[in-house]
């Protein structure tokens, strides 16, 4: 004969302890949060190439266009305004079709002012343009 008083001792445990599962999930989350930024910094860039060769640029013939934080524009250390600048750039392009210009902007200059200088160079059809920068001290 079976005893009905021990019925509770034969029942199975229907609850799962999820504390170890949560610990594992949080450890994996932390590992992925730490390793993901490290993976994003290593990007392989394929630089476009061209089969055409550029004519060598004479460093003595490079024109310098600078603008300071007061928005004073200088072309080869001569102060010019934006209206005169386009005519001077057109004259440089007419004199030498391969003219090269280096822009030297001030560090605190708004980006829009630099873009306006680059627009003036584009309207003058000058395509050899560089921007002078300075390395940040470590």
C-alpha positions as CSV (number, residue, x, y, z in Angstrom):
1,X,0.0,0.0,0.0
2,X,1.1,3.5,-0.9
3,X,1.3,6.3,1.6
4,X,-0.3,9.5,0.5
5,X,1.5,11.7,3.0
6,X,4.9,11.5,1.1
7,X,3.3,12.8,-2.1
8,X,5.2,16.2,-1.9
9,X,8.6,14.6,-1.6
10,X,8.2,12.8,-5.0
11,X,7.4,16.0,-6.9
12,X,9.9,17.5,-9.4
13,X,11.4,20.9,-9.1
14,X,9.7,23.0,-11.8
15,X,11.7,26.3,-11.1
16,X,15.0,27.1,-12.8
17,X,17.5,29.2,-11.0
18,X,18.4,31.9,-13.5
19,X,21.0,33.8,-11.4
20,X,24.0,32.0,-13.0
21,X,22.5,32.6,-16.4
22,X,22.2,36.3,-15.7
23,X,25.8,36.4,-14.5
24,X,26.9,34.8,-17.7
25,X,24.9,37.2,-19.8
26,X,26.3,40.2,-18.1
27,X,29.9,38.9,-18.4
28,X,29.4,38.4,-22.1
29,X,27.8,41.8,-22.5
30,X,30.8,43.5,-20.8
31,X,33.3,41.5,-23.0
32,X,31.5,42.6,-26.1
33,X,31.3,46.2,-24.9
34,X,35.1,46.3,-24.4
35,X,36.1,44.5,-27.6
36,X,33.7,46.2,-30.0
37,X,35.4,49.7,-30.0
38,X,38.8,48.0,-30.6
39,X,37.5,46.3,-33.7
40,X,36.1,49.5,-35.1
41,X,39.4,51.3,-35.1
42,X,41.0,48.8,-37.4
43,X,39.5,49.7,-40.8
44,X,41.1,48.6,-44.0
45,X,41.0,51.5,-46.5
46,X,41.5,50.9,-50.2
47,X,42.8,54.2,-51.6
48,X,41.6,54.9,-55.1
49,X,44.3,54.9,-57.7
50,X,44.6,56.5,-61.1
51,X,46.5,55.6,-64.2
52,X,47.1,59.2,-65.2
53,X,50.3,60.8,-64.0
54,X,50.3,64.3,-62.6
55,X,52.8,66.8,-63.8
56,X,55.5,67.5,-61.3
57,X,54.8,70.7,-59.3
58,X,57.6,73.3,-58.9
59,X,57.6,74.2,-55.2
60,X,58.7,77.7,-56.0
61,X,55.6,78.2,-58.2
62,X,53.1,77.2,-55.5
63,X,50.8,80.1,-54.5
64,X,49.9,80.6,-50.8
65,X,46.4,81.6,-49.8
66,X,46.0,82.3,-46.1
67,X,43.1,83.5,-44.0
68,X,43.4,84.4,-40.3
69,X,40.8,84.4,-37.5
70,X,39.8,88.0,-38.4
71,X,38.9,86.7,-41.9
72,X,41.7,88.7,-43.6
73,X,42.6,86.9,-46.8
74,X,46.1,87.0,-48.1
75,X,47.4,85.8,-51.5
76,X,51.2,85.4,-51.4
77,X,51.2,87.7,-48.3
78,X,49.3,90.5,-50.0
79,X,45.9,91.4,-48.5
80,X,43.0,90.9,-50.9
81,X,39.2,90.9,-50.5
82,X,37.0,88.1,-51.8
83,X,35.9,90.1,-54.9
84,X,39.5,90.8,-55.9
85,X,40.5,87.3,-55.0
86,X,38.6,85.6,-57.8
87,X,40.0,87.9,-60.5
88,X,43.5,87.3,-59.2
89,X,43.0,83.5,-59.1
90,X,41.6,83.7,-62.7
91,X,44.7,85.6,-63.7
92,X,47.0,83.0,-62.1
93,X,45.1,80.2,-63.9
94,X,45.4,82.0,-67.2
95,X,49.2,82.6,-66.7
96,X,49.8,78.9,-65.6
97,X,47.2,76.2,-66.2
98,X,49.0,73.9,-63.8
99,X,49.0,76.4,-60.9
100,X,48.9,74.9,-57.4
101,X,47.5,76.7,-54.3
102,X,48.1,75.9,-50.7
103,X,45.5,77.2,-48.2
104,X,46.7,78.1,-44.8
105,X,43.7,78.6,-42.5
106,X,43.8,79.8,-38.9
107,X,43.0,77.1,-36.3
108,X,40.1,79.0,-34.9
109,X,38.6,79.9,-38.3
110,X,35.0,78.8,-38.9
111,X,34.9,76.0,-41.4
112,X,32.4,77.9,-43.6
113,X,35.1,80.6,-44.3
114,X,37.5,77.9,-45.5
115,X,34.8,76.4,-47.7
116,X,34.2,79.9,-49.3
117,X,37.9,80.1,-50.2
118,X,37.7,76.6,-51.7
119,X,34.6,77.7,-53.7
120,X,36.5,80.6,-55.1
121,X,39.3,78.2,-56.1
122,X,36.8,76.0,-57.8
123,X,35.2,78.9,-59.7
124,X,38.7,79.8,-60.9
125,X,39.0,76.2,-62.1
126,X,42.1,75.6,-59.9
127,X,42.2,71.9,-59.1
128,X,45.6,71.5,-57.5
129,X,44.7,72.6,-54.0
130,X,46.3,71.6,-50.6
131,X,45.5,72.6,-47.0
132,X,48.4,73.3,-44.8
133,X,48.1,71.7,-41.3
134,X,50.2,71.4,-38.2
135,X,50.8,68.3,-36.2
136,X,49.2,68.3,-32.8
137,X,51.6,68.2,-29.9
138,X,51.4,64.9,-28.0
